[in-house]
């Protein structure tokens, strides 16, 4: 399974555990996970791209409960996508926006990605050490 398919699988698992899954209350573009999933699904077809105003598109009113382990698995899979991307790093690329949408569930301020996973996890730990630990554990299992 490639990195994009793995990320989609992890995100779909979060969706399947949502009370709104497959109901008329499900609105992907108003949901942090749905937004991330849409970006990754688009990457599968078109590859990574840049959205200059992408931060404005991240849902900021999503207050649903999310399992922290499932979100950490999804963030780790997106970090793996980023690591293997081979494009120039850009905070407004679809990979970065998907990661930011998910991390926003468990951190107050979005975290910059300094170019490597370990530094990113250190930055997450400044806001939420437990969530950072979950991401690290999940990422280690992927390598």
N, C-alpha and C positions, 0 to 999 in steps of 0.2 A: 504494500500500500504506500503510495507516495505521500508527501507532506500535506498537500492540499486535501486529498481524500481523508487523511487522518484528522485534520482540523475540522472538516465538515462532519465527520463521524462524531467527534467529541461535542461539537456544537449541537448536532441533532439530538444527542443524548440529553443535553440540558433542556432542549425544547420538549422532548418527550416527557420530562419530569415536571413540566409547567402545567398548572391548572387550566390555563387557557389554550393548551395545545389542541389543535384541530377543532377549535370552536370559533364562533363568530367574534369572540373577544380577542382573538389572536391578531395582532397587527405588527408584523415584522419590523416596520420602520419606526415604530414607537417603543420598541423593545431592545434593550442593549444586546441581548443574545441574538435576536432576529436580525438586527442591523449587522452584527458581525458575521452571521451566517450568510447574509445576502452578499456582503463584500467578498467573502471567501468563495462562494459559489460563482460569482462574477469572475474572480481570478482564475478559476478552473477553466473558464471559457476564453477569457481575454488576457490572462496574465496580470501581474501587478500593474497598477496605474497610480497616478497622482490625482488627488482631488483637492484643489487649492483651498476651498472653503469647507473641507471635510469635517473639521472639528465642530462646525455649526450644525452638521447633520447628525451627530451622535445624540441619541435620545438622552435627555437630562431629566425626564420626569418619570422614568421607569422605577417604580417602588416595589416591584414584586420580590418575593423571597427567592433567593437562589442558593443552592447547595454550594458551599465554598470549595469543596473538593472537586465538584464537576466544573466549576468555573476555573479553578486552578489547572485542571487538566486541559481545558480549552486554551487558556493563556499559554501554557507550556507548549502546546502544539503550534500555536501561532508564533511563539518565539523560535521554534524549530524552523518554521516556514521562513521567518526573517533571516535566520542564520544561513539558510541554504538558497537564498533568493538570487544572489549574484548580480543584483542591480545595485546602483548607488543608494545608500541609505537616505531616506527622506521621511520626515515626521508626518507628512501628508499623504504617504502612499497608502494603498488599501490595506496592506498588512498592518501597518502601524495604526491606522484608524480602527481596524477590527480589534486589535489588542487594547487600545485606549477605551473602546466601548465596553469591553469586559472588565478591565481593571477599575473603571469608574464605579462598578458595583460595590467594590470593597475598599477603595481609597478615596479620600476626600478630594485631593488634587491629582490631576492626571500626571503620570510619571513619564519623563523623557526616556528614550531608549538610547543609551550612550554608545551603542555599537556592539555590545556583547551582553550575553544573557546574565552572567554573574554580576556585572555592574548594574544592570537593570533590576535584578532581584535585591541587591543592596539598597537601591533607591526605593523600591516598594516597601522594604522592611522598615524604612524610616517612618512610614505611615501605618503599616499594618504588618508587624513581624510574623504573626501566625499565617496570614495569607501568603506572604513571601516564602515561608517555609514549605507550605503546600506546593507552591509553584516549583520550588527547587526540587522537592522530592519527585514530583511528576516529571520534570525535565530530565533528571538523572535516570529515570526508568526508560526514557526514550532513546538515550544514547547507547 
